[in-house]
Amino acid sequence: MGLCELIQQGHTSAAFSLLEQNPGLADEPGAALLALYHGHADLASSIVDQKTNLSSFEAAAFGRVADLESVDVEAVSEDGWQPLHLAAFFGHLEAVRFLLARRASLDWLSENPLGVSPLHAALANKHEAIARELVFEGADVNLASRSGWTPLHYAAHDGNRALAHFLIENGASPIAGPEGKTPAEIAELAGHKELVEILA
């Protein structure tokens, strides 16, 4: 059984053993990101540490800024992400700043069923500091994902009052989103009644 197959089936101990026996398997295409996507952070880091070269997507997802020097910020991964999405989702602020300095697109929607911007990606994984950085840099606070979620819907769903205030102060409007629901309705459905009034 190959490294990627072991990762997909959740056999992390076996994957570690296989990698120890054959470090060259770290260069198996997609293995590092696959482990990261499946929540096996230690295994993912071990794979990346043994790789001979990182792709732009791997460098962004793991926050390896030194490996982003030759990054193509407009490149799209096989699963539809640009490097900025990955750096934002996995919480690597310095990588985000590096990519922004290289003029990475703030509002490009991923080419997959999620159809999210880097700001959506940061909010989906609750990286508020990165979300604020993206807004400060000019990310569209009213941009909807393919499913209709705006940044304010994420704040409402999470019950994050400070973030909701921040987004509103930066121009966010309580427009209808998924299934026609406004952020206030999302907050109420999620049990965050204290947010309903400020989102109305």
Buried (B, 14 or more C-beta within 10 A) or exposed (E): EEBBEBBBEEBBEBBBEBBEEEBEBBBBEBBBBBBBBBEBEEBBBBBBEBBEEBBBBBBBBBBBBEBBEEBEBEEBBEBBBBBBBBBBBBBBBEBBBBBBEBEBBBEBBBBBEBBBBBBBBBBBEEBBEBBBBBBEBEBBBBBBBEBBBBBBBBBBBBBBBEBBBBBBEBEBEBEBBBEEBBBBBBBBEEEBEEBBEBBE
